[in-house]
């Protein structure tokens, strides 16, 4: 329960915060992707695609540094990719907030389990990459 002198964060407050993180993360990523999609259609919407030959995506679309470099050039595809990166980061941020919530509650078992889950996710994302 919140008090005026001693502001304590309750379990309900943390649940509300985590819910807001998820809502705003999805909303922001969707808006960024839609803006990138509109910009993409404005830049390249009049061309007719050639489906006879498959052209893979260059490395700029698959690395975070390539996405950032493309953003500085105003590339629409990198703006769309940024929306995807934000969408992927949203549940990871939720796990971090859950970890802090369990730390505040002093629930050692859930701190350990959540830390393991976070480490597995981060290792699987960044373990084999050279950023």
Secondary structure, 3 states (H helix, E strand, C coil): CCCCCCCCCCHHHHHHHHHHHHHHHHHHHHHHHHHHHHHHHHHHCCCCCCCCCCCCCCHHHCCHHHHHHHHHCCCHHHHHHHHHHHHHHHHHHHHHHHHHHHHHHCCHHHHHHHHHHHHHHHHHHHCCCCC
